[in-house]
Amino acid sequence: MAEHWKHTADPAEIMRATGHPELEYAAGWTIAGLVTIGTIVAAWVFAI
């Protein structure tokens, strides 16, 4: 069963980032900011 999970790629190739870290960083902060603003607006609108 252990043979089932072996990968043919080099481990260094698997660990290398393939995306755009700056874009992912900015997207994360954007989403976090929108969620924060949404929470504040919801609390204000519903007078929680």
C-alpha positions in Angstrom: 0.0 0.0 0.0 2.9 2.4 0.7 3.9 2.1 -2.9 0.6 3.6 -4.0 1.6 7.0 -2.6 5.0 7.3 -4.1 5.3 10.2 -6.6 7.5 10.1 -9.7 8.5 13.7 -9.6 11.6 15.0 -7.8 10.7 16.2 -4.3 12.5 19.5 -5.0 10.1 20.0 -8.0 7.1 19.4 -5.8 8.1 21.9 -3.1 9.0 24.7 -5.5 6.4 27.5 -5.7 4.7 27.6 -9.0 2.4 30.6 -8.4 2.9 34.3 -8.0 3.5 35.0 -4.3 3.0 38.7 -4.5 -0.4 38.2 -6.1 -1.4 35.7 -3.6 -0.2 38.0 -0.7 -2.2 40.9 -2.1 -5.3 38.8 -2.7 -5.1 37.5 0.9 -5.0 41.0 2.3 -7.8 42.1 0.0 -10.0 39.3 1.1 -9.2 39.9 4.7 -9.9 43.6 4.3 -13.3 43.0 2.6 -14.3 40.6 5.3 -13.4 43.1 8.0 -15.3 45.9 6.3 -18.3 43.6 5.7 -18.4 42.6 9.4 -18.3 46.3 10.5 -21.0 47.2 8.0 -23.2 44.3 9.1 -22.8 45.2 12.7 -23.7 48.8 11.9 -26.7 47.9 9.8 -28.2 45.4 12.2 -27.2 47.4 15.2 -25.6 44.4 16.9 
